[in-house]
Amino acid sequence: MTSPWWLLSAGAGLASALLYGLAPASPLGVMILPVLVSVPLFMAGLGFGTLAGAVASAVAIAGVLVFQGPMAGAVFAVGFAVPVAILVRQAMLARTDDGVTEWYPAGLLAATLTIVGLGLAVAVTAVISSLEVQELFDERLRAFAESFAASGGGITAEDLLARMEWTKRLLPGLTTSFLMLVLLAGAALAQAALQKLKRNLRPWPDFAGMELPNWMAVVAAVTIAAAMLLPDPAGTYAVAMSFAACFAFLLQGLAVIHAFNRKIRGGTILLVIIYLLVFGQMWPAMLVVLLGAVEQFAGLRRSWIEKKEE
């Protein structure tokens, strides 16, 4: 660490708090701004160490509490500051053997993100299940249905609302997945910026070679079974937790695609198309999750490596 690390960390925390207070002016801003909120916190931790990341998170929470009040501070702490501090702490773990430093592997980082996501799933479901949020969501959903029906879609607003009832059950899970994606994107942007500045303390994790621990499959299976069998409101919590548990297998499926991309020429365009499909539609994402689950037991990448060595 350099001598003013604490000052830089405090500045990063204030920057994150200020970004959190901004109101996005467009749907694109709604997608991008949360990522930018997490970037300064990750930069402090990945650039100066675990303690610096904790200081940045603490200062950011204090800033949001002062400028926006206790409710906003609590949401910020649960959704951003605490998850970032946990992920930074794990990312900075390393051991040295015979002069070779082995950093905390990508698969265990994905598992850590999943554990964080399970906590987020419970918190998000509790908030969305509250009466005020439900009333707001119903109001927005009705406004959309009435607007669509008025445009001559050939369906009444009531029929459309009945067909969209299932979205209420999926909303906490989709929100949880979005928050996990925000944390992942924020970490990647921070690491890229630090690498450009030559301030990164650890190298990039080996994403294409990541391997999830086997217990992750048990967590995913249990949460999916609970989501299918439990009645609401417990079932709604289980659905959100199953989204969080499957997110790691989405990453492992993408890792398989990245590994395959290394075997072919001109695969960059294919990668771009796949990412647009995965993060734009649910069905492609589910297929990639399935690919990640198959990889957990089939070891497709290992067979490719063995064939290459032969």
N, C-alpha and C positions, 0 to 999 in steps of 0.2 A: 504494500500500500504506500502511496505517497502521503506526505504530511497533511495536506488539506482534505484527506478523503472524507472526513466527517462533514466538512462544509459542502463539498460536491454532492454528497449523499443527501444532505438536507435540502440543497437546491433541487435535486432530482425529485424529492418528495413534494416540494412546493409546486414544481412544474406539473407533476401528476395531479395534484389537488386542483390546480387551476384548469387543467384540461378537463377534469371531471365536471367542473362547474359550467363548461360551455354547453350551449344548446345547439345541436346539429340542425342545419338549415335545410337538409335534404335527406332522402332515404339512404343515399350513398354515405352521407355523413354519419348516419346512425350506425352503419356498418364499420366505418373506418375509425371514428373517434374513440370507441372503447379500446381498440388496439393501441392507439397512441397514448391513452391513459396509462397503460401498463408498461410501455417502453422505457420511460425514465427509471422506473423502479427496477426493471430487469437490468438496465445498463449499470446502475449503481451496484447491484449485487454481483453481476457477472464480470464487472470491470474492477471492483475493489474488494469483493469478498462477501462472505455471509453476513458479517456484522454490519457492513455498509448497506447491504440490502435491507436488513432489519431496521436500521436507522431511517433509511428512505421511506420505508413503509410506515413507520411510526409517525414521522413528520407529516406524511401525506394524510394519514388518518386525522391527526390533530388539525391540519389545515382545513379538511372537509368539515370537521366538527365545528370549527370556528366560523367558517364562511357560510355553511349551508345547514348546520343544525345536527342534532343527534341522530335523527332518522337517516339522513343522507350519509352521515359518518358510519353508521352501522352497516348500511348497504355496501358502501365503499370498502369497508374492512373485510366483509364476508366475500364480496365478489371480486376484489382486486388485491388489496394489500396483503392480507394473510395468505391467500394462495400463492402470490408471487414470492413472499418470504419463504414459504415451505419449498417451493420448486427451486429457488436459488440455493437454499441450504443443501438440498440433495444434489443439485448440479455441481456444487463445488466440492463434493466428497471425492477424494482420490487417495490412492496408496502407491507407494514407490517400492519397487522390488528390483534390486541390482541396477539401480540408476534409471529404471524405466518407470514412468508414471502412468498408472492405469486409472482413468477417470470413471466416474459413475456411469454405467452404460445406458444407452438410449432406451433399451427395453424396460429397465427399472425406472427411468425417468417417466416413461409412458405409464407405467404402473402407478407411480406417485401421482401423476396427473389424474388417473382414474380414481384414486382414493380421494383426492381433492374434489373431483367431479361428483362423487357419491355424496359428499357433504353439501356441495352446491345444490344437488338435486333435491335433497331434503329441505334446504332453506328456500329454494325457489318455489317448490311445491307449496310450502307453508304460506309464502307470501301471495302466490297466485290464487290459492284456495281461500284467501280472506274475502270477506263479503264485498269490501269496497273495490278490490281488483276485479272480482267476478262481475260486479255491476258495470264497471268501466268496459271490460272486455265484451260483455253482452251488448252494451250500447254501441261500441264500434262495429261489432259483427252485424248488428241489425242495420246500422247505417250503410254498411257495404251491401248487404242483401237487398235493401230497398233501392239503392242506387243501381244495382245490377238488374233488378226486376224492372225498374223504370226505363232502362235502356232498351227494353224489348228482347230480353233473353229468352222469352217463352216459358218462364217459370216464375211463380209467385215468391214473394219475400219469405213467407212462412215455410214453403217447401224447401227453399234454399237453406234457411236456418236449420231445418230438420236434418238436411244432408250434411251440414257443417258441424253438427253437434259433436262429432268425434274429435274435432280440433281442440276442444276444451281439454280432453284427456291427454292429448299429445303436447299441448303448449308448454307445460313445465319441462318436459324432456327436450323439446326443441330449444327452449331457452337455455337449459343447462348445456346442451351441445354447443350452442353459440358462445357461451361464456368460456367453455374449454377451448374452443377454436381461437377466441380472442387471446387467451393466455398463451397458447402455442404460437400464434402469429406475433404477439408482442415479444416473446422470447427470441424468436428467429430474427426479427428486425433489430432487436437490441444487440444480439450476437454479431449480426452482419455489420452494424455500425461500429461496434467495438473492434472488430477485425480490421475494418478500414482505418480506424484510428490507432491500430496496434496496441489496444488496451485490453484485449480479451485475455482472461486468465486461463481459460481452458479451451481446447480445440473444439471444432464442431463435433457433435455426437455423430456416430456412424448410423445415419438413419436407414440406409438401404440394408444394413446388416443387423438391424435391431431384432432382438428376440424377447418376447414377453415371458415372464415366469408362468409356470403351468397353473398356479392357483388362480390366475386371471380367468381361465376358462370356467372354473367352478363358480367364481363370482358372477360371470355373465350368465351362466346357466341358471343359477339360483334366482337372479333378479328377473330374468325373462319368464321363468316358471311362475314366480310370484305375480308378475304383471298379468299373466294369463289367467291365474286362478283366484287371486284375491279380489273381493268386491271393493268398491269405492267406499271410503276415501283411501284406504290402504293401498288399493290397486293403482291409484293415481301416483302415489309415492313410488311404488314399485316400477311403474312405467318410466318415470323420470330417471330412476336409478339404473334401469336397464339401458337407457340411452347413454348414460355415463360409462357403464361397464363395456358397452359395445364400441365406444369411441376409440379405445386402445386397439381394438381389432380393425377398425377403420384405418388407423395409422399403420398397422402391420400389413394390411392389404395394400396400402399405398407403397409401403417399403418393398413388397414383392414386385409391384409394377416398376418401381425405380430400379430394382435389381435386373428385371427383364429388359428395361430400357437400355441398360449398359451393354446388352448383348446384341442390340440391333443398331443399324445406322439410321440417322434422321429421326430418332425417337422423341426429340424435343416437342415437335408439334403434337405427337400422340399424347405426351404428358399434359400439355396445356389443355387439350380437348377433354382428357379424363378428369382433370381437376375442375374444369368448368361444369362437367356433368355431375361429378360427385357432390360439389358444394352448391349446385343449383337445383338438383332434383333428388327426391328421396330414394327412388328405386335404384339408380346407379350406386348410391351410397350403401344401400343394403347389400348389393352384390359385392362391393369391395369389402364390407364387413365379413361376408361369407368367405371371401377369398382369404382374408386374414385369419379366420377361424380354421380353414383348411390348412393353411401354412403352419399353424401351431402344431399340428399332428403329422402333416405330410412332409414338411421340410423341403419345399420346392427349391428354395435358394441353395440349400446344401447340396442337392443333387446336381444343380447347375455348376456349382463350384467344382464338385468331384469330376464331372464330365470335362470341364475346362482343363483341370490338372492332368487328366488322362491324355 
